[in-house]
Amino acid sequence: MKIEKLSDCSVKIVLSQIDLYNYDIQYDDWDSDKATEFILSVADEITEKLGVDITREKLYVCLLYTSDA
């Protein structure tokens, strides 16, 4: 998983097949509840690595998937 800061209120997350497996995410069954669950599970990592405060009123997340390991 790669997490990149785009701005003070947005991040880009790139997930591999292994990441999907590790977080029990199905690419073809992604809904807002799954996305919320995932973001909350990596919230500390986002804050620590990027200094992005995810407790802000709005956080924009761009999730990308790559089949490369």
C-alpha positions as CSV (number, residue, x, y, z in Angstrom):
1,M,0.0,0.0,0.0
2,K,1.2,3.4,-0.9
3,I,-0.2,6.5,0.7
4,E,0.5,9.9,-0.8
5,K,-0.6,13.4,0.4
6,L,-2.3,15.4,-2.3
7,S,-3.2,18.4,-0.1
8,D,-4.0,19.2,3.6
9,C,-7.4,17.4,3.2
10,S,-6.8,14.8,0.6
11,V,-4.8,11.6,0.2
12,K,-4.3,9.0,-2.6
13,I,-4.0,5.4,-1.6
14,V,-2.8,2.7,-4.0
15,L,-3.6,-0.9,-3.1
16,S,-2.2,-4.1,-4.5
17,Q,-3.9,-7.5,-4.6
18,I,-2.0,-8.4,-1.4
19,D,-3.4,-5.2,0.3
20,L,-6.9,-6.2,-0.7
21,Y,-6.4,-9.6,0.8
22,N,-4.8,-8.3,4.0
23,Y,-7.7,-5.9,4.6
24,D,-10.3,-8.4,3.5
25,I,-11.5,-6.1,0.7
26,Q,-13.0,-7.4,-2.5
27,Y,-12.3,-5.2,-5.5
28,D,-15.6,-6.1,-7.2
29,D,-17.6,-5.5,-3.9
30,W,-16.4,-2.1,-2.8
31,D,-19.0,0.1,-1.2
32,S,-19.0,3.2,1.1
33,D,-19.1,1.1,4.2
34,K,-16.1,-0.9,3.2
35,A,-14.3,2.3,2.2
36,T,-15.1,3.9,5.5
37,E,-13.9,0.8,7.4
38,F,-10.7,0.7,5.5
39,I,-9.9,4.4,5.9
40,L,-10.5,4.2,9.7
41,S,-8.3,1.1,9.9
42,V,-5.4,3.0,8.3
43,A,-6.2,6.4,10.0
44,D,-3.2,6.4,12.3
45,E,-0.8,5.5,9.5
46,I,-2.2,8.4,7.4
47,T,-1.8,10.8,10.3
48,E,1.7,9.6,11.3
49,K,3.2,9.4,7.8
50,L,1.6,12.4,6.2
51,G,0.4,14.7,8.9
52,V,-3.1,14.7,7.5
53,D,-5.7,15.2,10.2
54,I,-8.5,12.8,9.2
55,T,-10.7,14.2,12.0
56,R,-11.3,17.2,9.8
57,E,-14.8,17.8,8.6
58,K,-13.9,16.5,5.2
59,L,-11.2,14.2,4.0
60,Y,-11.0,13.4,0.3
61,V,-9.5,10.0,-0.5
62,C,-8.6,8.7,-3.9
63,L,-8.4,4.9,-3.8
64,L,-6.6,3.1,-6.7
65,Y,-6.0,-0.5,-7.3
66,T,-3.1,-2.1,-9.1
67,S,-2.7,-5.7,-9.9
68,D,1.1,-5.4,-9.5
69,A,2.4,-6.8,-6.3
